[in-house]
Amino acid sequence: MEKTWKPTTAGILSIIAGAIAVIFGILLAALGALAGGLAWLTGIPGIGGLVAGMAAIPIILGIVAIVGGIYALKREVWGLALAGAICALSGPWFILGILAIIFVAMGKNEFK
């Protein structure tokens, strides 16, 4: 079986999108902590916990995208590589996820 550039490119795109999502989630959690400290200014009780709780979503999706990207680079577990590419769709960087899905699907026959 010949190795092509498609799974490699998909893996790199998934890892990049996942890293951006994790960084975004960490920044959102920091913003939640800051908002929690300044809750008395906003007049909204529990706003810090709400914002920090929302940070879990991009962090989890980013981790799945990174793991899927690693498996795409290894050309193993096609389903996990595809799941990682799908999780790379989250956020304004969704074009990376679209391209990753296309390249993982096109390179399906290269996976073990």
Secondary structure, DSSP 8 states (H G I E B T S, - for coil): ----SHHHHHHHHHHHHHHHHHHHHHHHHHHHHHHHHTHHHHT-TTHHHHHHHHTHHHHHHHHHHHHHHHHHHHT--HHHHHHHHHHTTSSTTHHHHHHHHHHHHHTGGG--
